[in-house]
């Protein structure tokens, strides 16, 4: 029958066990991709110097912007391919693969070329100064040259996942992280190539991962593989890919804009080092965020399936358990951030001035972390049960609607701390919003539960 | 194994597709699946019928908008059973299953595309003149002519983008169908007769 039967275990197996089975691989993949940044930063912080960390942090939103464009193509074509596979339309699925390759090359080359041409004004806009621009440029030049391969690698990974090869996609992710770590060590510590070494390591590992993916997708036995004549862009497919990929792309682009605002605020009120400090704090915070996202990925199919099947008791149960796991995760982040900030920061740098700024920032940023897990899970929950509008409002509130005004207003009164405090303020208000939405939905769910008796 | 046939009817709103389907169904003693399909999809998957109704309404309300929202954060890493795409896939599975079990008529829902690999299908498109369509919409919806006109324009646009998105073909394009008929020219009764005639010819009834 069809390739993706709805697995009945989702409706019968113990919820706790289900969450863990689905969450562990997701968490590994998510954490691996955030380790990438940590490894780069740690090598640069120790192998180059503190200002190099700031240079790197300046490029961060720019790299994310490129990833946002890549995710537009990746998510759009991945979604289309899994839809076509569900319809057993392998012909079109292959054409989508070919089209996505062409699109990735186009977008990757254009972004890379524009970035290289306007590199100085762009970096200045993103917060580079005379003392940091050299670092940022040294790093960014290589990243932009390799940009097209980054897009291809990320795009194909999305497709591998959608085409029923999540393990291969995960292997590619973990492979690039390991390779990058080894190359970082040689290029920065042994050859002393400085910050450029980190960029070259990144590009080489992604090119190698891309080559490996190409072998996977050339296998004659594969349902979805490279084929001649599929690369010519088809207007209807491209417009569908872009329509589907547009909202994740805009979300990512918006978060780049926020990081840009944060970096500029920190630069203005705290100088070059403050940007590097945020880079450090952000890397650490991201680990916990990624673990929660892993739990979210586990919850999505379980909650969605049971909601569809009318097993509302199980829906409530998976929600509660996921909130519990997520809260434990972010509370661990809170404890580490508040009690041992210095320890984490020393992974990245020995510079006392930088450590001081980062320690102060970390204490503030992690202030409301125990509640963030709840907020993130609730947002994803609405997505899982087919109510995406609420889910969008919630994630926009934390990352955009509340955060941006805070970032513009608070620093005028509180200086650098105003920038830091914007984050917990946005966190707090969005937690209240999440609680309101959830209480409304719980009433609804309870009503449904009592209307349909369940075992 | 006994083979069953399917008559897939695509239609402009107000062209009388359901009326024609009803005549065929009575004459050939087979079922018509339109909204009823949602019930079967629900029976096959164990999912609530309301979920399918919601997806059906949403995709017919504004496909582009629901696409934008439905796929938000659906990054292919985790399966979202409640997304419109996923519900459409389940509905298509139901169409294939019904096709294996009985001869019937499918109205809309891209059945022609879903059953494209089956030899035993007759794909029909029904159209009518604007005047006739408006008149029919007026009498069904019990509304003014202006209102009917806007319902018609709206529904055509939505059906087209739903069909084009899921099938990659063009809704109402003659090359997708075995026969396109105007109910204004021939009337429902005659259209039904012609379709039955062609079905008999093609399926050797």
Interface residues (C-beta under 8 A of the other chain):
Chain A: X1 X2 X4 X6 X11 X22 X26 X29 X71 X74 X75 X78 X79 X82 X83 X86 X87 X88 X92 X158 X161 X162 X166 X236 X237 X240 X243 X244 X246 X247 X248 X251 X296 X297 X298 X300 X301 X304 X305 X307 X308 X309 X310 X380 X383 X384 X385 X386 X388 X389 X391 X392 X395
Chain B: X45 X46 X47 X48 X51 X54 X55 X64 X67 X68 X69 X70 X71 X72 X73 X74 X75 X76 X77 X78 X79 X80 X81 X82 X83 X85 X86 X88 X89 X90 X92 X93 X113 X114 X117 X164 X165 X166 X168
